[in-house]
Amino acid sequence: MDPRTAAECRELGLYELGRRRPDLDRWKGYATGTGQDRPYAPDGVSQEYLQLREMSMAPWLDLVEKTAVQRQAVDGFRTNTDGRPDEEADAAAWAIWRANQLHGRQSMVYSDRMVYGQGIVSVWPQQGALPLITPESPRRVFLFPHDDNPFRIGWALKHWTTKAPSRTGGQPQWTDVEHAVVYDETSWIRYRRTAMAGGAGWLGGGWTLVASGQHPHGIPFVAFPNDQDSEGNCYSEIERLIPLQDSINTTRFCLMLAMQFAAFRQRGVIGFDPLMRDAEGKPIPQVDSEGRPIIDPITGQPKPLMSATPRAGVDRTWVFPGADTKIFEFSESDLRAYAEIMSAHVQQLSATAQTPPHYLLGQLANLSADALTAAETTLTRKVAAACTTDAAAWEEVMGKAALLTGSGAKPFATQAVWRKTESVSIGQVVDAINKLVGGPVLAPESGREMIPGATPQDQERWRAQFAQHQASAAARLAGGDLASVLTMPKFQQPGEPVAA
């Protein structure tokens, strides 16, 4: 890419990042619960009213997002070379994964995919070290689709801001320094610009080309699309749920208003004049220590003396002057209607987001394993669909990393192994393993892969322990310890000789 084309791509990429930023900020605010729109309140309401409105905000979408993200985790990779399993390649891929701490950071990618509609991962070479794989924010990286294929990346822009110390008028301060890097299939060009003091412009007139170079592994970014269509468009999981979140917040606000002001029986008084009056019926003003009337700063009139308003209490009696004074009561509001409406809104959110209702409402007790599995079917299918698309992206990431390590591995030759996170009955799993392995269906080695939560590293450790236990029992048997037969493992490892 020549500098002129790169400069045009830079400006287009910066424009797109700026155009999308308000939407991305809004979706992130709803996902975390820190940037939601407030329910309507008329102008001039009291501070108590506004405090209740703030208390009515509930981060339901945060729970929806985390419920799905927490069920996704890559635990290893399988690589086939010439149609055969390649354990060395598996170990090399896992070493790259662990070196980049992706066992902990992968959830960032899934979270961005759900919130922004797209997660992004970068792959970059390091001199004398394993490739650098990093989750990237769609707020800082723009991926432009290829002209002929919307599922390929034509070029990419990464933009970020750092702080640099400077002095203006002898006073130290921090100055913004913006960086922008444009990437295509084979090259990259880096730009930088530094802000002037007081935000008056940019030093040197704007962007300056500071470095450029080549890279061997294509576009160094891989996209993790969410709900992608045939035109390559991706859609945020959070955006479609915002109206439901707003309806829940509004219902909660109405409920809290009713709780605060109408959840108890209230009394009213008719015909009672609280103003204290003189013999002529004129209000008696309040006076200061010098006997001068106290003026109300709002009305500009003297403040009248008020008789004490009766206070309710079990040991108090209300007494009012005048024969025309009457007391009446308001009945309390029924809060159950508000609670039922809010429950209905949450159930609608649950159905739309494919999140089990008991995750949101907590109404689950004494369910069997089969009933629990059935209740989580929609979530399981949602996560399975996400794992399918994310697996393809991770395989592309590891393919680029393999090219950078010089291993010669072909891209997409590695298969991601996902952790089994769905709710299952361990008793049923053990029963199924006993029926399948050791016979004509599956080898004993396959049984370890069926254990929920068993990572490839766990399986390798169990294999070593199995072999050690088998060898120890065989040695005791050879020494005349017949009891060791009872402790010898029943199944032999595939391809291993029988211990004598």
C-alpha positions in Angstrom: 0.0 0.0 0.0 1.4 3.4 -1.0 1.4 6.3 1.4 -1.3 8.2 -0.5 -3.7 5.2 -0.4 -2.9 4.6 3.2 -3.7 8.2 4.1 -7.1 7.9 2.4 -7.8 4.7 4.3 -6.7 6.3 7.5 -9.2 9.2 7.1 -12.0 6.8 6.1 -11.3 4.5 9.1 -11.2 7.4 11.5 -14.5 8.7 10.2 -16.1 5.3 10.6 -14.8 4.9 14.1 -16.1 8.3 15.1 -19.5 7.6 13.4 -19.9 4.3 15.2 -18.7 5.5 18.6 -22.0 6.9 20.0 -23.8 3.5 19.2 -20.9 1.5 20.7 -20.9 3.7 23.9 -24.7 3.3 24.2 -24.6 -0.5 23.9 -21.7 -0.8 26.3 -23.5 1.5 28.8 -26.6 -0.8 28.7 -24.5 -3.9 28.9 -22.8 -2.8 32.1 -25.8 -0.9 33.5 -23.9 2.3 33.8 -25.2 4.2 30.8 -28.9 3.4 30.6 -31.6 6.0 29.7 -33.6 7.1 32.7 -37.4 6.7 32.9 -39.4 9.8 32.1 -39.8 12.4 34.9 -41.5 15.7 34.4 -39.6 19.0 35.0 -39.5 20.3 38.5 -39.9 17.1 40.4 -38.4 16.8 43.9 -35.0 15.3 44.7 -36.7 12.4 46.4 -38.4 11.6 43.1 -35.1 11.7 41.2 -33.4 9.5 43.7 -36.1 6.9 43.3 -35.6 7.0 39.5 -31.9 6.3 40.0 -32.7 3.4 42.3 -35.0 1.9 39.7 -32.2 1.2 37.2 -31.3 -2.6 37.0 -28.5 -4.1 34.9 -30.5 -7.0 33.5 -28.5 -7.0 30.2 -25.3 -7.5 32.1 -26.7 -10.8 33.4 -27.9 -11.8 29.9 -24.4 -11.1 28.4 -22.4 -12.9 31.2 -24.7 -15.9 31.2 -23.7 -16.7 27.6 -20.1 -15.5 27.8 -19.3 -17.6 30.9 -20.3 -20.8 29.0 -17.7 -20.3 26.3 -14.1 -21.4 26.9 -11.5 -23.0 24.7 -9.6 -25.6 26.6 -7.3 -26.9 23.8 -6.6 -27.6 20.2 -6.5 -30.7 18.0 -4.4 -30.6 14.8 -4.4 -33.2 12.1 -1.3 -33.7 9.9 -1.9 -35.9 6.8 -5.1 -37.1 8.3 -3.5 -38.2 11.6 -3.6 -36.5 15.0 -0.5 -34.4 15.7 0.1 -34.1 19.4 3.2 -32.0 19.0 1.3 -29.4 17.0 -1.5 -29.5 19.6 1.1 -28.8 22.3 2.7 -26.0 20.2 -0.7 -24.3 19.7 -1.5 -24.5 23.4 1.9 -23.1 24.3 1.1 -20.0 22.1 -2.4 -19.8 23.7 -1.0 -19.9 27.3 1.9 -17.5 26.5 -0.7 -14.9 25.5 -2.9 -15.6 28.6 -5.8 -16.3 26.3 -7.2 -18.8 28.8 -8.2 -15.8 30.8 -8.6 -13.1 28.1 -10.7 -15.0 25.6 -13.9 -13.9 27.5 -13.1 -10.3 26.4 -13.6 -11.3 22.8 -16.9 -13.1 23.4 -18.2 -10.1 25.4 -17.2 -7.6 22.7 -18.9 -9.8 20.1 -22.2 -9.8 22.1 -22.1 -6.1 23.0 -20.6 -4.5 19.8 -21.7 -7.1 17.3 -18.1 -8.0 16.6 -15.1 -9.2 18.5 -11.6 -8.6 17.2 -8.2 -10.4 17.8 -4.8 -9.3 16.5 -1.9 -11.6 15.6 1.6 -10.0 15.4 5.1 -11.4 15.2 7.6 -10.9 18.0 11.4 -11.0 17.6 12.7 -14.1 19.3 9.4 -15.0 20.9 6.1 -16.6 20.2 3.5 -14.5 18.2 1.6 -11.9 20.1 -2.2 -12.5 20.2 -4.3 -9.8 21.7 -8.0 -9.0 22.0 -8.8 -5.7 20.4 -11.7 -3.3 21.0 -14.0 -2.5 18.0 -13.9 1.1 19.4 -10.3 1.3 18.3 -10.1 -1.0 15.3 -12.0 -0.7 12.0 -12.1 -3.6 9.6 -13.0 -2.7 6.0 -14.5 -5.6 4.0 -12.8 -6.9 0.8 -14.3 -5.6 -2.4 -15.2 -9.0 -3.7 -15.9 -10.9 -0.5 -17.7 -9.4 2.5 -16.4 -12.1 4.7 -12.7 -11.2 4.1 -10.9 -8.1 5.4 -9.6 -5.7 2.7 -7.7 -3.4 5.0 -7.7 -2.4 8.6 -7.1 0.6 10.8 -6.1 0.7 14.5 -6.3 4.0 16.3 -5.5 4.9 19.9 -4.4 7.8 22.1 -1.5 8.0 24.6 -0.3 10.8 26.9 3.0 12.5 26.7 4.5 15.0 29.2 5.0 18.5 28.1 5.5 22.0 29.5 3.5 25.1 28.7 4.5 28.4 30.4 6.7 26.5 32.8 3.8 24.3 34.0 4.0 20.5 33.4 1.0 18.9 31.8 -0.1 15.9 29.7 -0.5 16.2 26.0 -2.6 13.8 23.8 -0.7 11.9 21.2 -2.8 10.0 18.6 -1.5 6.9 16.8 -3.0 5.4 13.6 -1.8 2.3 11.8 -3.1 1.1 8.4 -2.7 -2.5 7.4 -3.3 -4.4 4.2 -2.4 -8.0 3.2 1.4 -7.4 3.1 2.3 -4.1 4.6 1.6 -1.5 7.4 2.1 2.2 7.7 2.1 4.1 11.0 1.1 7.7 11.6 1.2 10.0 14.7 0.0 13.4 15.6 0.4 15.5 18.8 -2.2 17.9 20.2 -1.2 21.5 20.9 -1.7 23.0 24.4 -5.3 24.0 25.1 -6.7 22.0 22.2 -5.7 24.7 19.7 -4.9 22.2 17.0 -2.1 19.7 16.1 1.6 20.2 16.1 3.2 20.2 12.6 -0.2 20.5 11.0 -1.5 17.0 11.7 -0.6 13.4 10.9 3.1 12.5 10.3 4.2 9.2 8.8 6.6 7.7 11.4 7.2 4.1 10.3 6.2 1.4 7.7 7.0 -2.2 7.1 6.0 -5.6 5.8 4.3 -8.6 7.4 4.0 -12.2 6.1 0.6 -13.4 7.5 -2.0 -11.3 5.7 -4.3 -8.9 7.6 -3.2 -9.2 11.2 -6.8 -9.1 12.6 -9.4 -11.7 12.8 -13.1 -10.8 13.3 -15.5 -12.7 15.6 -18.9 -11.8 14.1 -22.2 -11.9 16.0 -25.3 -12.9 14.1 -23.7 -12.2 10.7 -25.9 -12.2 7.6 -25.0 -13.1 4.0 -24.0 -9.5 3.3 -21.4 -9.5 6.0 -23.3 -7.3 8.4 -23.1 -8.1 12.1 -25.6 -7.2 14.8 -25.3 -6.4 18.5 -27.0 -8.8 20.9 -27.5 -5.8 23.3 -29.0 -3.4 20.8 -32.2 -5.5 20.2 -32.7 -5.9 24.0 -32.6 -2.2 24.9 -36.4 -1.6 24.6 -37.1 -4.5 26.9 -34.5 -3.2 29.4 -36.2 0.3 29.3 -39.6 -1.2 29.9 -38.3 -3.1 33.0 -36.7 0.1 34.3 -39.9 2.1 33.8 -42.0 -0.6 35.6 -39.5 -0.6 38.5 -39.7 3.1 38.7 -43.5 3.1 38.9 -43.3 0.3 41.5 -40.9 2.3 43.7 -43.0 5.4 43.5 -46.0 3.4 44.6 -44.0 1.9 47.4 -42.8 5.3 48.6 -46.0 7.3 48.4 -49.0 4.9 48.2 -48.1 1.6 49.8 -49.7 2.5 53.1 -53.1 4.0 54.1 -52.9 7.7 54.3 -55.1 10.3 56.0 -56.4 13.6 54.7 -58.0 16.6 56.5 -60.7 18.9 55.1 -61.8 22.2 56.7 -58.7 22.7 58.8 -56.9 26.0 58.5 -53.3 25.7 59.7 -52.7 29.5 59.7 -52.8 31.2 63.1 -55.0 34.3 63.0 -55.7 37.3 65.2 -59.1 38.4 66.5 -59.8 40.1 63.2 -59.1 36.9 61.2 -55.8 38.1 59.8 -52.8 35.8 59.7 -50.3 36.4 62.5 -46.8 36.9 61.0 -43.6 35.4 62.3 -41.2 37.9 63.9 -37.5 38.0 64.6 -35.8 38.7 67.9 -36.4 42.4 67.4 -40.1 42.0 66.7 -39.9 42.6 62.9 -41.9 40.4 60.5 -39.8 37.7 58.8 -40.2 38.1 55.0 -40.5 35.0 52.8 -37.7 35.3 50.1 -39.9 33.6 47.5 -43.2 35.5 47.9 -41.9 38.7 49.4 -44.6 38.6 52.0 -44.4 38.1 55.8 -44.2 34.4 56.8 -47.4 33.4 58.7 -47.4 31.5 62.0 -48.6 27.9 61.4 -50.3 25.7 64.0 -48.6 22.3 64.5 -49.9 19.6 62.2 -51.1 16.5 64.2 -48.7 13.5 63.9 -50.0 10.0 63.8 -49.1 7.6 66.6 -50.5 4.8 68.7 -50.6 7.0 71.8 -51.7 10.3 70.1 -55.1 11.8 69.5 -55.9 14.3 66.7 -57.7 17.4 67.7 -58.7 20.1 65.3 -60.4 23.5 65.9 -63.6 24.2 64.1 -66.8 22.3 63.6 -66.4 21.8 59.9 -63.1 19.8 60.0 -63.3 16.3 58.6 -60.8 13.4 58.4 -60.8 10.8 55.6 -58.5 8.0 54.4 -56.8 6.8 51.2 -56.6 3.1 50.7 -53.1 1.7 50.0 -52.0 0.7 46.4 -51.8 -3.0 45.5 -48.1 -3.5 44.6 -48.7 -7.0 43.3 -49.9 -5.7 39.9 -46.6 -3.9 39.4 -44.6 -7.0 40.4 -46.6 -9.2 38.0 -46.0 -6.7 35.1 -42.3 -6.6 35.8 -42.1 -10.4 36.0 -43.8 -10.5 32.6 -41.3 -8.0 31.1 -38.4 -10.1 32.5 -39.9 -13.3 30.9 -40.2 -11.5 27.6 -36.5 -10.5 27.9 -35.6 -14.1 28.8 -37.4 -15.4 25.7 -35.9 -12.8 23.3 -32.4 -13.3 24.7 -32.6 -17.1 24.8 -31.7 -17.0 28.5 -33.5 -19.4 30.9 -36.1 -17.6 33.0 -34.7 -19.1 36.3 -31.4 -17.3 35.6 -33.2 -13.9 35.8 -36.1 -14.6 38.2 -34.6 -17.2 40.5 -37.7 -19.3 40.5 -36.2 -22.7 40.4 -36.3 -25.4 43.1 -35.9 -29.2 43.3 -35.6 -29.8 39.5 -34.3 -33.1 38.2 -31.2 -33.2 35.9 -33.5 -33.9 32.9 -35.8 -31.0 33.8 -32.8 -28.6 34.3 -31.3 -29.7 30.9 -34.7 -29.1 29.2 -35.0 -25.6 30.9 -31.6 -24.6 29.5 -32.0 -26.0 26.0 -32.4 -22.5 24.4 -29.3 -21.2 26.1 -27.3 -24.4 25.1 -28.3 -23.9 21.5 -27.4 -20.3 21.5 -23.9 -21.0 23.0 -23.4 -23.9 20.6 -24.1 -21.6 17.6 -21.7 -19.0 19.0 -19.0 -21.6 19.5 -19.4 -22.7 15.9 -18.6 -19.3 14.5 -16.0 -18.4 17.1 -14.2 -21.8 16.5 -13.7 -20.8 12.9 -12.2 -17.5 14.0 -9.9 -19.0 16.6 -8.7 -21.6 14.0 -7.8 -18.7 11.7 -6.0 -17.0 14.5 -3.9 -20.1 15.3 -3.3 -20.6 11.6 -1.8 -17.1 11.4 0.2 -17.8 14.5 1.5 -21.0 13.0 2.8 -19.1 9.9 4.6 -16.7 12.1 6.3 -19.5 14.1 7.6 -21.0 10.9 6.1 -24.4 11.8 4.7 -24.8 8.3 1.3 -25.6 9.6 -1.6 -24.8 7.3 -4.2 -22.2 8.4 -7.4 -23.7 9.7 -5.7 -27.1 10.3 -6.3 -26.7 14.1 -9.6 -27.5 15.7 -10.7 -25.7 18.8 -11.8 -27.9 21.8 -14.5 -26.2 23.8 -15.1 -26.8 27.5 -18.3 -28.7 28.3 -20.3 -26.2 30.4 -23.8 -27.3 30.0 -25.7 -28.8 33.0 -25.4 -32.6 32.9 -25.9 -35.5 35.3 -22.4 -36.9 36.1 -24.1 -40.2 36.9 -25.5 -40.4 33.4 -22.2 -39.4 31.9 -20.3 -42.2 33.8 -22.9 -44.7 32.8 -22.6 -43.7 29.1 -18.8 -43.9 29.2 -18.9 -47.4 30.8 -21.2 -48.6 28.0 -19.3 -47.0 25.1 -15.6 -47.5 25.9 -13.7 -50.8 26.0 -16.0 -52.4 23.5 -16.3 -52.3 19.7 -17.5 -48.7 19.7 -14.8 -46.5 21.3 -11.3 -47.0 22.7 -10.7 -46.3 26.4 -8.8 -43.1 25.5 -12.1 -41.6 24.2 -13.8 -41.9 27.6 -11.6 -39.2 29.1 -12.7 -36.7 26.5 -16.3 -37.3 27.5 -15.8 -36.2 31.1 -17.4 -32.8 31.6 -14.8 -30.1 32.3 -11.8 -32.3 31.4 -9.2 -30.3 29.5 -6.6 -31.9 27.2 -4.1 -31.3 29.9 -6.2 -33.2 32.4 -6.5 -36.0 30.0 -2.8 -36.2 29.4 -2.2 -36.2 33.2 -4.7 -39.0 33.6 -3.1 -41.0 30.8 0.3 -40.7 32.5 -1.2 -41.7 35.9 -3.0 -44.7 34.3 0.2 -45.9 32.7 2.2 -45.5 36.0 -0.5 -47.3 37.9 -0.6 -50.1 35.4 3.2 -50.6 35.4 3.3 -50.6 39.2 0.5 -53.2 39.4 2.2 -55.4 36.8 5.5 -55.2 38.7 3.9 -56.3 41.9 2.2 -59.2 40.1 5.5 -60.3 38.7 6.9 -60.3 42.2 4.2 -62.7 43.4 1.7 -60.2 44.8 -1.5 -61.7 43.5 -3.6 -59.1 45.2 -2.2 -56.6 42.7 -4.4 -58.2 40.0 -7.4 -56.6 41.8 -5.9 -53.1 41.5 -4.7 -53.4 37.9 -6.5 -51.2 35.4 -9.0 -53.1 33.3 -8.1 -51.5 29.9 -4.8 -51.3 28.1 -3.7 -48.1 26.5 -4.1 -48.3 22.7 -0.7 -49.2 21.1 1.1 -49.9 24.4 2.6 -53.4 25.1 1.1 -55.5 27.9 3.3 -55.1 31.0 4.9 -58.3 32.1 
